[in-house]
């Protein structure tokens, strides 16, 4: 949300689907800053200045506690895409 806030052409696309026991959450927004995809998981890395860069590092730390999730992050055609696939646990 921070990346598109205040932009006239701002759009955030959110998709949620469930197929064959996998729920997928996908968020896509236009990038206005150059992003180093290899650094985005580091605590404190941000394209928006100091005192930032805790969101994706915290997200990764939380996901490390689960074995039934698959996070996918990409930059494609000027868009930042964050996807999370959650496999339904069997026996529940």
C-alpha positions, -999 to 999 in steps of 0.1 A, spaced: 0 0 0 29 24 8 42 20 -28 11 33 -44 -2 58 -18 -7 93 -33 -3 82 -69 -30 92 -94 -26 59 -113 -24 38 -82 -38 3 -84 -35 -27 -61 -48 -60 -74 -58 -87 -49 -68 -122 -59 -79 -150 -36 -86 -185 -50 -90 -220 -38 -83 -250 -60 -76 -286 -52 -68 -280 -15 -46 -250 -21 -57 -214 -12 -38 -187 -30 -35 -151 -20 -19 -128 -47 -12 -91 -43 1 -70 -73 9 -34 -75 29 -11 -98 64 -2 -87 75 34 -86 109 26 -70 137 3 -82 137 -28 -59 166 -51 -52 146 -84 -51 175 -101 -33 175 -76 -4 138 -72 3 138 -99 30 166 -82 50 155 -64 81 158 -26 75 159 -27 37 135 -2 22 131 19 -9 112 44 12 138 57 36 151 52 71 131 36 100 114 12 75 118 -23 61 103 -45 87 72 -58 69 87 -84 45 113 -95 70 86 -102 96 65 -119 69 93 -143 61 100 -150 97 64 -159 104 62 -182 73 93 -201 84 70 -216 112 48 -233 86 55 -263 63 24 -260 43 30 -226 27 48 -215 -4 56 -178 -8 63 -165 -43 78 -130 -49 84 -115 -83 89 -83 -102 73 -85 -137 68 -58 -162 71 -30 -136 48 -48 -111 56 -62 -76 39 -95 -71 36 -112 -37 18 -146 -37 12 -170 -9 -1 -205 -15 -14 -224 15 -18 -262 12 -47 -276 32 -34 -299 59 -46 -334 57 -63 -351 87 -81 -320 99 
